[in-house]
Amino acid sequence: MSRVGILLKKILILVHRWMGVTFCLLFLLWFLSGIVMMYWSYPEVTAEDRLLRAPVLDATGIRISPQQAFAMLQSREAPNEMRLEMFDGRPAYDFDFGDEKFIVYADDGRMQTEFPPEMALRIASAWSGQPAATAKVEEITEEDQWTVSGQFRALMPILKFAWPDGEEVYVSTVTGEVVQFTTRASRVAAYFGAIPHWFYFTPLRKHANEWARIVIWAAGLGTVVALLGILIGVWMYSPSKRFLYKSMPSSIPYVGQKRWHSILGLVFGWVACTWVFSGMLSMDPFPQLQNGQEGTRARIASALQGAPIQLSDFNAKLPQEALAEAVPEFQAKELMFTLFGGEPVYLAIASPNQTRVIPGHGEPTTEFDQTKIIQIMKNAVQPYSLTEVRVLTEYDAYYRDRHNRLPLPVIFVRVNDDENSTYYVDPKTARLVQSYNSHSRWNRWLYHGLHSLDFPLLYKHRPLWDIVVLILLVGGTSLSVTALILACGVLRRKLIPPAKSRDLMHM
């Protein structure tokens, strides 16, 4: 080997050693918390949670029409979304304008503008199923561990209601909604999983920009450390080393912990490298991987609706009449007001996968007209055309969900635009549920594929996915442990003089 090569190798080894000393504990933290996150994530309230815990709509209490309720707002702007649901035991219209929400009761037309503590307690008690009398209340005016992301700031003050069994329900005094829910188990899982894995420590996370920069830099430098380790390991592992190191039983010129670290690095180093790099992508450091489609998506969504909502269109069939048309066993919890191709439609929802389409003029159906959906999309993507149209009854390589929450079947269409865009539409709701283009496909494989091993072969055959991911994470953990042992040795030699070190060993 030339002198330049020897010098370069020494420099790489030195850089890797000291960067490894810094990052070995971090890698260990990431791998261990990753094992926890296979099954438990950070607590949050999802749309599915809200629906599952919502009471069934009481159609007998509806006396105010949608148009009359909207008139109470004295707004000239049409809402982005509008639905009818139960609020504090009464049917109420929920008008969503994006940055503002308004509630108007369907029984007397009164607006709910304030959400006093006694009402928040009733809402929290109904959500949790716990008796109101045993709840302890605390007002949250600044971020705590479970309301640390920026989305909660506009919802404060928040009232937190805690019960003896560890359940905690957060109710916003701005919207009257349950915005967070935790249990003792979900908090413990988060402390061992999502919080260390995402650096979700309250003093850091509440400063969103600084937190994002730290995560991106930590993951980026971690990728460099892992890549250096792989390069050094491959460099040192050579059959020719057998002739240079006659005493070695193999071509790895190390013994003890260094030897184990080298072997584990050659086997699992690529896991550490790709996993940390893909984790960095979760912070969207390369926005170009997500660019494109926004205009086409908006056109498709607008075309499927057909026109802005005019609540007078729903006077021909009032909400209580629409609910009466649903089959008796269908227990609707929400009634969404929407348009399909410009025609008024009620979408009754009983559960995430149980819906009824109730046209303003016509009989209820289980889904929207698929032929019409395809024709609307065909018109919306012009001047391009649809090159492929089919109905998916199972997940594919891009439209996938390991937890089986995404709806099936869906209509899949491919467009012959410059980005080779693909779209997935749920015929039960006539809404776009997924889309990809030439940019986002890279992100699908580089992030979801490498970080979660989200491959069809694995997630279609569980527990195969669990076994493979656990083996890789345990291997990465073992690699991190050997790195930590070596790092402690390096620090001990640098911080403790040799003579003192020998004295300590003989004590």
C-alpha positions in Angstrom: 0.0 0.0 0.0 1.3 3.5 -0.8 2.1 6.0 1.8 -0.8 8.1 0.8 -3.1 5.1 1.2 -1.7 4.3 4.6 -2.1 7.9 5.7 -5.6 8.1 4.4 -6.5 4.9 6.2 -5.1 6.3 9.5 -7.0 9.5 9.1 -10.3 7.6 8.4 -9.7 5.4 11.5 -8.9 8.4 13.7 -12.0 10.3 12.5 -14.2 7.3 12.9 -12.8 6.6 16.4 -13.6 10.0 17.7 -16.9 10.4 16.0 -17.8 6.9 17.1 -17.0 7.9 20.7 -19.6 10.7 20.3 -22.3 8.7 18.5 -22.1 5.2 19.9 -24.5 6.1 22.8 -26.8 7.8 20.3 -26.9 4.8 18.0 -27.7 2.6 21.0 -30.5 4.9 22.0 -32.0 4.9 18.5 -31.9 1.1 18.1 -33.4 0.3 21.5 -36.1 2.9 21.1 -36.8 1.6 17.6 -37.6 -1.8 19.0 -40.2 -0.2 21.3 -41.6 1.8 18.4 -42.3 -1.3 16.4 -45.5 -1.6 18.5 -46.0 1.6 20.4 -45.7 5.2 19.1 -46.3 8.6 20.5 -49.8 9.2 21.9 -52.2 11.2 19.7 -55.8 11.6 19.0 -56.6 10.6 15.4 -59.7 11.0 13.3 -60.3 7.3 13.8 -60.1 7.7 17.6 -62.7 10.5 17.5 -65.1 8.4 15.4 -64.8 5.3 17.5 -65.5 7.2 20.7 -68.3 9.4 19.3 -71.9 8.8 20.3 -74.5 7.9 17.7 -76.3 10.8 16.1 -79.7 11.6 17.6 -81.8 12.6 14.6 -84.9 13.4 16.7 -83.1 16.5 18.1 -82.4 18.0 14.7 -84.8 21.0 14.1 -82.5 23.5 12.4 -81.6 23.2 8.7 -78.0 23.5 7.5 -78.8 26.8 5.8 -80.4 28.2 9.0 -77.4 27.1 11.0 -74.9 28.7 8.6 -76.9 31.9 8.7 -76.1 32.2 12.4 -72.4 32.7 11.5 -73.1 35.7 9.3 -70.3 34.6 7.0 -70.0 35.2 3.3 -67.3 32.5 2.9 -68.3 28.9 2.4 -66.8 26.4 4.9 -64.0 24.0 3.8 -65.9 21.2 5.6 -69.2 20.8 7.3 -70.6 18.0 9.3 -73.3 17.1 11.8 -72.3 15.3 15.0 -73.1 15.1 18.6 -71.5 17.7 20.9 -72.0 17.7 24.6 -75.0 15.4 24.2 -76.7 17.5 21.5 -76.7 17.3 17.7 -74.6 20.2 16.3 -73.3 21.5 13.0 -69.5 21.8 12.8 -68.3 24.4 10.3 -64.6 24.1 9.5 -63.0 27.1 7.7 -59.5 25.8 8.1 -58.1 28.3 10.6 -61.4 28.6 12.5 -64.2 26.3 13.6 -67.7 27.1 14.7 -70.4 25.0 16.4 -74.1 25.6 16.0 -76.6 23.4 17.8 -79.1 21.7 15.5 -81.9 21.7 18.1 -82.1 25.5 18.7 -79.6 27.2 16.4 -77.5 28.6 19.3 -73.8 29.0 18.7 -71.3 27.6 21.2 -68.6 30.2 21.6 -67.2 29.4 25.0 -66.2 26.1 26.6 -66.3 26.5 30.4 -64.5 24.0 32.7 -67.8 22.2 33.6 -68.5 21.5 29.9 -64.9 20.4 29.3 -65.2 18.0 32.2 -68.4 16.5 30.6 -66.6 16.1 27.3 -63.6 14.5 28.9 -65.7 12.1 31.0 -67.8 11.0 28.0 -64.6 10.4 25.9 -62.9 8.3 28.6 -66.0 6.7 30.1 -64.7 7.7 33.5 -66.9 9.3 36.2 -66.5 13.1 36.3 -66.4 13.2 40.1 -63.1 11.4 40.3 -61.2 13.6 37.8 -58.4 15.9 38.8 -58.2 19.1 36.6 -55.1 21.1 35.6 -54.9 24.1 33.3 -52.2 23.8 30.6 -51.0 27.2 29.4 -47.7 26.2 27.9 -46.3 23.0 26.4 -46.0 19.9 28.4 -44.6 16.6 27.2 -47.8 15.5 25.5 -48.7 18.9 23.9 -45.2 19.9 22.9 -45.7 20.2 19.1 -46.7 23.5 17.6 -50.2 22.4 16.6 -51.3 22.7 20.2 -50.4 26.4 20.7 -53.5 27.7 19.0 -55.6 25.4 21.2 -54.4 26.7 24.6 -55.4 27.1 27.3 -56.1 23.4 27.6 -57.7 21.6 30.5 -56.1 18.3 31.4 -58.4 15.8 33.3 -56.6 12.9 35.1 -58.2 9.8 36.6 -56.7 7.5 39.2 -56.1 4.7 36.7 -53.7 6.9 34.8 -55.9 8.1 31.9 -55.5 11.8 31.0 -57.7 13.7 28.6 -56.8 17.1 27.2 -59.7 19.4 26.2 -59.1 22.7 24.4 -61.0 25.7 25.8 -60.8 27.2 22.3 -62.5 24.5 20.3 -64.1 22.3 23.0 -62.4 19.3 21.4 -60.4 16.5 22.9 -56.9 17.2 21.5 -54.8 14.6 23.4 -55.4 11.4 25.3 -52.8 9.3 27.2 -52.8 6.3 29.5 -50.1 5.2 31.9 -49.0 2.5 29.5 -48.9 4.8 26.4 -46.8 7.4 28.4 -44.3 4.7 29.6 -44.0 3.3 26.0 -43.4 6.8 24.7 -40.7 7.5 27.3 -38.8 4.4 26.1 -39.8 4.7 22.4 -40.8 7.8 20.5 -39.5 10.5 22.9 -35.8 9.4 22.8 -36.1 8.2 19.2 -37.4 11.5 17.9 -35.5 13.7 20.5 -39.0 14.7 21.7 -37.8 16.2 24.9 -40.0 19.1 25.9 -37.3 21.8 26.4 -35.9 21.0 22.9 -39.1 20.0 20.9 -41.0 23.2 21.7 -38.4 25.1 19.7 -39.4 23.5 16.4 -36.7 25.0 14.1 -33.9 24.2 16.5 -35.2 20.7 17.1 -35.4 20.0 13.4 -31.9 21.2 12.8 -30.5 19.1 15.6 -32.3 16.0 14.4 -31.2 16.5 10.8 -27.5 17.1 11.8 -27.4 14.3 14.3 -28.8 11.8 11.7 -26.6 13.2 9.0 -23.4 12.9 11.0 -24.6 9.5 12.3 -24.8 8.4 8.6 -21.2 9.5 8.1 -20.0 7.6 11.1 -21.7 4.4 10.0 -20.5 4.8 6.5 -16.9 5.4 7.7 -17.2 2.3 9.8 -18.3 0.2 6.8 -15.4 1.5 4.7 -12.8 0.8 7.3 -14.2 -2.6 8.0 -14.1 -3.6 4.4 -10.6 -2.1 4.1 -9.3 -4.0 7.0 -11.1 -7.2 6.0 -8.9 -8.7 3.3 -7.7 -12.2 2.6 -4.2 -10.8 2.1 -4.2 -10.0 5.9 -3.8 -13.7 6.6 -0.2 -13.4 5.3 0.5 -10.2 7.2 -0.9 -11.4 10.5 0.1 -15.0 10.7 -1.2 -15.4 14.3 -4.8 -14.3 13.3 -7.2 -17.2 12.6 -9.0 -15.0 10.0 -8.5 -11.9 7.9 -9.7 -9.6 10.6 -6.6 -8.2 12.4 -8.2 -7.7 15.8 -9.0 -9.6 19.0 -11.5 -9.2 21.8 -14.1 -6.4 21.6 -12.5 -4.9 18.5 -12.9 -8.2 16.7 -16.5 -8.5 17.7 -17.1 -4.9 16.7 -15.6 -5.5 13.3 -17.6 -8.6 12.6 -20.9 -7.0 13.7 -20.0 -3.9 11.7 -19.5 -5.9 8.6 -22.8 -7.6 9.1 -25.0 -4.9 10.5 -23.1 -1.7 9.6 -25.2 -1.2 6.5 -28.4 -1.4 8.7 -27.0 1.4 10.9 -26.1 3.5 7.8 -29.3 3.2 5.8 -31.5 3.3 8.9 -30.1 6.6 10.2 -30.0 8.1 6.7 -33.7 7.2 6.1 -34.6 8.5 9.6 -33.1 11.8 8.5 -35.4 11.9 5.5 -38.4 11.9 7.9 -37.5 15.5 8.7 -37.8 16.4 5.0 -34.3 17.8 4.5 -34.7 17.4 0.7 -38.1 19.0 -0.2 -37.6 18.1 -3.8 -38.4 14.5 -3.0 -42.0 15.6 -2.3 -42.4 18.3 -5.0 -45.0 18.1 -7.7 -48.6 17.1 -8.0 -50.0 19.9 -5.8 -51.8 21.6 -8.7 -53.1 18.4 -10.2 -54.2 17.0 -6.8 -56.1 20.3 -6.1 -57.8 20.1 -9.6 -58.9 16.5 -9.0 -60.2 17.2 -5.5 -62.1 20.2 -6.8 -63.5 18.3 -9.8 -64.7 15.5 -7.6 -66.6 18.0 -5.5 -67.7 20.0 -8.6 -68.5 23.4 -7.0 -68.3 25.2 -3.6 -70.9 24.0 -1.1 -74.2 25.9 -1.2 -76.2 24.8 1.9 -79.4 25.7 0.2 -78.8 22.6 -2.0 -79.5 20.4 1.0 -83.0 21.8 1.6 -84.5 19.2 -0.7 -83.6 16.5 1.7 -82.9 17.6 5.3 -80.3 15.8 7.5 -83.0 14.0 9.6 -84.6 12.7 6.4 -81.2 11.5 5.1 -80.5 9.7 8.4 -83.9 8.1 8.2 -83.1 6.7 4.8 -80.1 4.7 6.1 -80.8 1.1 6.9 -82.0 0.6 10.5 -78.8 -1.2 11.7 -76.6 1.6 10.4 -75.8 3.8 13.4 -74.3 7.0 11.9 -72.0 9.0 14.2 -71.2 11.8 11.6 -73.1 13.2 8.7 -70.8 15.0 6.3 -72.1 17.6 3.8 -70.4 17.3 0.4 -70.9 17.5 -3.3 -70.1 14.9 -5.9 -69.9 16.3 -9.4 -71.8 19.4 -8.3 -74.7 17.4 -6.8 -75.4 17.6 -3.0 -74.6 14.4 -1.1 -74.7 13.3 2.5 -71.9 11.0 3.6 -73.1 9.1 6.7 -70.2 7.6 8.7 -70.6 4.9 11.4 -67.0 3.7 11.6 -63.8 4.2 9.6 -64.8 1.5 7.1 -68.6 1.8 7.3 -70.2 4.6 5.3 -73.4 5.3 3.4 -73.8 7.7 0.4 -77.1 9.5 0.6 -77.7 11.7 -2.4 -79.8 14.8 -2.1 -81.9 13.4 -4.9 -81.9 9.7 -5.0 -81.6 6.5 -3.0 -78.7 5.6 -0.5 -75.8 3.5 -1.8 -72.7 2.0 -0.3 -70.3 3.9 -2.6 -70.1 6.6 -5.2 -70.4 5.7 -8.9 -67.0 4.5 -9.9 -67.5 5.2 -13.6 -68.4 8.8 -12.8 -65.3 9.1 -10.6 -63.0 7.9 -13.4 -64.7 10.2 -15.9 -64.3 13.2 -13.6 -60.6 12.4 -13.1 -60.1 12.0 -16.8 -61.5 15.5 -17.4 -59.5 17.0 -14.4 -56.0 15.8 -15.7 -56.3 17.3 -19.1 -54.3 18.0 -21.3 -52.9 14.7 -20.1 -54.8 11.4 -20.2 -55.2 8.3 -18.0 -53.0 5.5 -19.2 -54.0 3.0 -16.6 -57.2 2.5 -14.5 -58.0 -0.4 -12.2 -59.6 -1.2 -8.9 -57.2 -2.4 -6.1 -58.7 -4.9 -3.7 -55.4 -5.3 -1.8 -52.4 -3.1 -1.0 -49.6 -2.7 -3.6 -46.0 -1.6 -3.3 -47.0 2.1 -2.9 -50.5 2.1 -1.5 -49.7 0.1 1.7 -50.6 0.1 5.3 -49.0 -2.4 7.7 -51.9 -1.7 10.2 -54.6 -2.2 7.5 -56.1 1.2 8.1 -56.1 2.6 4.6 -59.4 1.9 2.8 -59.9 -0.9 0.3 -61.0 -1.2 -2.4 -59.6 1.9 -4.1 -59.5 3.2 -7.7 -56.0 3.4 -9.1 -55.2 5.7 -12.0 -52.0 6.6 -13.8 -51.5 9.8 -15.7 -49.1 10.3 -18.6 -47.7 13.6 -17.3 -44.0 14.4 -17.0 -44.0 13.0 -13.4 -45.8 9.7 -14.2 -48.3 10.6 -11.5 -50.5 8.0 -9.8 -53.6 8.6 -7.7 -55.7 6.4 -5.4 -59.4 7.3 -4.8 -61.7 5.8 -2.2 -65.0 5.1 -3.9 -66.8 5.1 -0.5 -65.9 8.8 0.0 -64.9 10.0 -3.5 -61.7 11.4 -2.0 -58.0 11.2 -2.9 -56.4 9.0 -0.2 -52.9 8.7 -1.7 -50.8 9.9 -4.6 -47.2 9.5 -5.9 -45.0 11.0 -8.6 -41.4 10.6 -9.8 -40.2 12.6 -6.8 -42.2 11.0 -4.0 -41.5 7.5 -5.2 -37.9 8.0 -4.2 -39.0 9.1 -0.7 -41.3 6.1 -0.4 -38.4 3.7 -0.8 -35.6 5.7 0.8 -37.6 6.6 3.9 -40.5 4.1 4.4 -38.6 1.3 2.7 -35.3 1.6 4.4 -36.5 2.9 7.8 -39.5 0.7 8.4 -38.7 -2.2 6.0 -42.1 -1.4 4.6 -41.9 -4.0 1.8 -45.0 -5.9 0.6 -43.3 -9.3 1.0 -42.7 -8.6 4.7 -45.8 -6.8 5.8 -48.1 -9.1 3.9 -46.7 -12.1 5.8 -46.5 -11.1 9.5 -44.8 -12.1 11.7 -42.1 -12.3 9.0 -41.8 -8.5 9.2 -41.5 -8.6 13.0 -38.8 -11.3 12.9 -36.7 -9.6 10.3 -36.9 -6.2 11.8 -36.2 -7.5 15.3 -33.1 -9.4 14.1 -31.8 -6.2 12.4 -32.5 -4.0 15.4 -30.9 -6.5 17.9 -27.9 -6.7 15.6 -27.6 -2.9 15.5 -28.0 -2.8 19.2 -25.1 -5.3 19.6 -23.0 -3.3 17.3 -23.7 -0.1 19.3 -22.9 -1.9 22.6 -19.4 -3.0 21.3 -18.8 0.5 20.1 -19.8 1.9 23.5 -17.3 -0.5 25.2 -14.5 0.5 22.9 -15.4 4.2 23.3 -15.2 3.8 27.1 -11.8 2.3 26.6 -10.6 5.1 24.5 -11.8 7.7 27.0 -10.3 5.9 29.9 -6.9 5.8 28.2 -7.1 9.5 27.3 -8.4 10.8 30.6 -6.6 8.6 33.0 -2.7 8.5 32.9 -1.3 5.0 32.4 0.4 4.9 35.8 -2.8 5.9 37.6 -4.7 3.4 35.4 -2.3 0.6 36.5 -2.7 1.6 40.2 -6.5 1.5 39.8 -6.3 -2.0 38.3 -4.3 -3.3 41.3 -6.6 -1.8 44.0 
